[in-house]
Amino acid sequence: MAAATPLTEADLPLPPDEFAERLLADIDAYIDEHGLAQSRFDEVLGEAEMREGLYTRIYNEITAIDLSRRMLDQLDGAENPQAFVHLLKQAEDEAKHARMLAHRLWNLGGQPEQYVERTADSTKEIWALFDGLDIVETAAVLQCGSERMAQYRHEKELVYYDEETAEIYAKVIAPEEKFHAKIGESLLRTLCVDEDTQLRALRTSREGRELIREKHDKGIRDAFKRA
């Protein structure tokens, strides 16, 4: 990821395309600075560890379905028909990911229906961040933040998964998360057109990524260590 020119609130407002590019560069710089593109694991995960970790992965996918729906509710589909269709596709993708991971967990001897109680509180606190956010703020944190981080990490972490789980991520989840990140980029360019929307996107992105860094890694590590 290339070095970025720091984006400040004093720079706003910017032309929408320039704002989107600079915010994405700002996010990439943060990912580089804090090593968020690196694997959180340093050894191959055992079957029990993989099983426990999948509960959190399923929780994330199911929660993301609801977030996609909320964004659809807030989007003016008449003005943004392509974005409307893309968000429908994202909701469909998240449901498919949850189903595939639940099936994999079941094959590993787990009980997918227990995904809520088997997910760490730190992970649930991340998703609580999205309560009350509008579509601009959600896009800045979700697709352009956590989805963007995930797409960099999958390349590094799949070698630590069992073969079947790694195949699900490599062939299905990782490519579709890249598409979700692109949806977020498109929403930034379409919706962040004035100082107010750009300021909210920038502030929420920065606040959200700090919480994700603090709690997401802990939640994931704790999930895989409970075995």
C-alpha positions as CSV (number, residue, x, y, z in Angstrom):
1,M,0.0,0.0,0.0
2,A,1.4,3.4,-1.0
3,A,2.1,6.2,1.4
4,A,-0.7,8.6,1.7
5,T,-0.9,12.4,2.1
6,P,-2.5,13.0,5.4
7,L,-6.2,13.9,5.2
8,T,-7.3,16.6,7.6
9,E,-10.7,18.1,8.4
10,A,-9.3,21.4,7.2
11,D,-9.0,19.9,3.7
12,L,-12.8,19.5,3.4
13,P,-14.8,19.8,1.3
14,L,-13.1,18.0,-1.6
15,P,-14.4,16.8,-4.9
16,P,-16.2,13.5,-4.1
17,D,-13.7,11.3,-6.1
18,E,-10.7,13.0,-4.5
19,F,-12.3,12.7,-1.0
20,A,-12.9,9.0,-1.6
21,E,-9.4,8.3,-2.8
22,R,-7.8,10.2,0.1
23,L,-10.0,8.6,2.7
24,L,-9.1,5.1,1.4
25,A,-5.4,6.1,1.4
26,D,-5.9,7.3,5.0
27,I,-7.3,3.9,5.9
28,D,-4.5,2.0,4.1
29,A,-1.9,4.1,5.9
30,Y,-3.6,3.2,9.2
31,I,-3.6,-0.5,8.3
32,D,0.1,-0.3,7.5
33,E,1.0,1.7,10.7
34,H,-0.7,-0.9,13.0
35,G,0.2,-4.0,11.1
36,L,-3.4,-4.8,10.4
37,A,-2.6,-6.6,7.2
38,Q,-0.6,-9.2,9.1
39,S,-1.8,-12.6,10.3
40,R,-3.1,-12.8,13.8
41,F,-1.9,-16.4,14.0
42,D,1.6,-17.9,14.0
43,E,0.8,-21.6,13.8
44,V,-1.7,-23.9,12.1
45,L,-5.0,-24.0,13.9
46,G,-6.2,-27.3,15.3
47,E,-9.6,-28.6,14.6
48,A,-11.0,-27.6,18.0
49,E,-9.5,-24.1,17.6
50,M,-11.0,-23.8,14.1
51,R,-14.4,-24.9,15.4
52,E,-14.4,-22.4,18.2
53,G,-13.3,-19.6,15.9
54,L,-16.1,-20.3,13.4
55,Y,-18.8,-19.2,15.9
56,T,-17.4,-15.7,15.8
57,R,-17.1,-15.8,12.0
58,I,-20.8,-16.8,11.7
59,Y,-21.8,-14.1,14.1
60,N,-20.0,-11.5,12.0
61,E,-21.7,-12.7,8.8
62,I,-25.2,-12.8,10.2
63,T,-24.8,-9.4,11.8
64,A,-23.6,-8.0,8.5
65,I,-26.8,-9.1,6.8
66,D,-28.8,-6.8,9.1
67,L,-26.4,-3.9,8.4
68,S,-26.8,-4.4,4.7
69,R,-30.6,-4.2,5.2
70,R,-30.4,-1.1,7.2
71,M,-28.3,0.6,4.5
72,L,-30.9,-0.4,2.0
73,D,-33.6,1.3,4.1
74,Q,-31.5,4.5,4.1
75,L,-30.6,4.5,0.5
76,D,-32.6,6.4,-2.1
77,G,-32.9,3.6,-4.6
78,A,-34.5,5.9,-7.2
79,E,-31.3,8.1,-7.2
80,N,-28.9,5.2,-6.7
81,P,-30.4,2.1,-8.4
82,Q,-27.0,0.5,-9.0
83,A,-26.0,0.9,-5.3
84,F,-29.4,-0.5,-4.3
85,V,-28.8,-3.7,-6.3
86,H,-25.2,-4.0,-5.1
87,L,-26.3,-3.8,-1.4
88,L,-28.9,-6.5,-2.1
89,K,-26.1,-8.6,-3.5
90,Q,-24.0,-7.9,-0.4
91,A,-26.9,-9.0,1.9
92,E,-27.2,-12.2,-0.2
93,D,-23.4,-12.8,0.0
94,E,-23.3,-12.4,3.8
95,A,-26.2,-14.9,4.2
96,K,-24.3,-17.4,1.9
97,H,-21.1,-16.9,3.9
98,A,-23.0,-17.6,7.2
99,R,-24.6,-20.7,5.7
100,M,-21.3,-22.1,4.3
101,L,-19.5,-21.5,7.6
102,A,-22.3,-23.0,9.6
103,H,-22.2,-26.1,7.5
104,R,-18.4,-26.3,8.0
105,L,-18.8,-25.8,11.7
106,W,-21.4,-28.6,11.8
107,N,-19.0,-30.9,10.0
108,L,-16.3,-30.1,12.6
109,G,-18.7,-31.2,15.3
110,G,-19.9,-27.8,16.4
111,Q,-23.4,-26.4,17.0
112,P,-23.9,-23.4,14.7
113,E,-27.2,-22.4,16.4
114,Q,-25.1,-21.4,19.5
115,Y,-23.2,-18.7,17.6
116,V,-24.5,-15.9,19.8
117,E,-23.5,-17.3,23.1
118,R,-20.2,-18.6,21.8
119,T,-19.1,-15.2,20.5
120,A,-16.9,-12.9,22.6
121,D,-18.4,-9.7,24.1
122,S,-15.5,-7.7,22.5
123,T,-16.8,-8.8,19.0
124,K,-20.4,-7.8,19.9
125,E,-19.2,-4.4,21.1
126,I,-17.8,-3.7,17.6
127,W,-21.1,-4.4,15.9
128,A,-22.8,-2.2,18.5
129,L,-20.8,0.7,17.1
130,F,-23.0,0.7,14.0
131,D,-26.2,1.3,16.0
132,G,-27.5,4.8,15.0
133,L,-25.1,5.3,12.1
134,D,-26.4,6.4,8.8
135,I,-25.4,4.9,5.4
136,V,-22.5,7.3,4.9
137,E,-21.0,6.5,8.3
138,T,-21.6,2.8,7.9
139,A,-20.0,2.6,4.5
140,A,-16.9,4.5,5.9
141,V,-16.5,2.0,8.8
142,L,-17.9,-1.3,7.4
143,Q,-17.0,-1.7,3.7
144,C,-14.2,0.8,3.6
145,G,-12.8,-0.2,7.0
146,S,-13.4,-3.7,8.3
147,E,-14.0,-5.3,4.9
148,R,-10.9,-3.6,3.6
149,M,-8.8,-4.9,6.5
150,A,-10.2,-8.4,6.0
151,Q,-9.3,-8.6,2.3
152,Y,-5.6,-7.8,3.1
153,R,-5.5,-10.4,6.0
154,H,-7.1,-13.3,4.3
155,E,-4.1,-13.8,2.1
156,K,-1.9,-14.1,5.1
157,E,-4.1,-16.2,7.4
158,L,-5.5,-18.9,5.1
159,V,-2.3,-20.9,5.5
160,Y,-3.2,-21.4,9.2
161,Y,-6.7,-22.8,8.5
162,D,-7.6,-26.4,7.7
163,E,-7.9,-27.1,4.0
164,E,-11.7,-27.1,3.7
165,T,-12.2,-23.9,5.6
166,A,-9.4,-22.2,3.7
167,E,-11.0,-23.2,0.4
168,I,-14.3,-21.5,1.5
169,Y,-12.5,-18.3,2.2
170,A,-10.2,-18.4,-0.8
171,K,-12.9,-19.3,-3.4
172,V,-16.0,-17.5,-2.0
173,I,-15.7,-15.2,1.0
174,A,-12.4,-13.3,0.2
175,P,-13.4,-12.4,-3.4
176,E,-16.8,-11.3,-2.4
177,E,-15.5,-9.2,0.5
178,K,-13.4,-7.4,-2.1
179,F,-16.6,-6.6,-4.0
180,H,-18.2,-5.3,-0.7
181,A,-15.2,-3.0,-0.2
182,K,-15.8,-1.7,-3.8
183,I,-19.5,-1.0,-2.9
184,G,-18.3,1.1,0.0
185,E,-15.9,3.1,-2.3
186,S,-18.8,3.7,-4.7
187,L,-21.0,4.9,-1.9
188,L,-18.3,7.4,-0.7
189,R,-18.1,8.8,-4.2
190,T,-21.9,9.0,-4.6
191,L,-22.9,10.2,-1.1
192,C,-20.0,12.2,0.3
193,V,-20.6,15.3,-1.8
194,D,-20.4,18.2,0.7
195,E,-18.5,19.1,3.9
196,D,-21.1,17.6,6.3
197,T,-21.1,14.2,4.7
198,Q,-17.3,14.1,4.2
199,L,-16.7,15.2,7.8
200,R,-19.0,12.5,9.2
201,A,-17.4,9.9,7.0
202,L,-13.9,10.9,8.1
203,R,-14.6,11.1,11.8
204,T,-16.6,7.9,11.9
205,S,-13.9,6.1,9.9
206,R,-11.2,7.1,12.3
207,E,-13.2,6.4,15.5
208,G,-14.4,3.1,14.1
209,R,-11.1,1.8,13.1
210,E,-9.6,2.4,16.6
211,L,-12.4,0.4,18.1
212,I,-12.0,-2.4,15.6
213,R,-8.3,-2.6,16.2
214,E,-8.8,-2.7,19.9
215,K,-11.6,-5.2,20.1
216,H,-11.7,-7.2,16.9
217,D,-8.2,-8.7,17.3
218,K,-8.9,-9.5,20.9
219,G,-12.2,-11.1,20.0
220,I,-10.8,-13.2,17.2
221,R,-7.8,-14.4,19.3
222,D,-10.0,-15.2,22.3
223,A,-12.4,-17.1,20.0
224,F,-9.7,-19.3,18.6
225,K,-8.1,-19.8,22.0
226,R,-11.2,-21.1,23.8
227,A,-10.7,-24.6,22.5
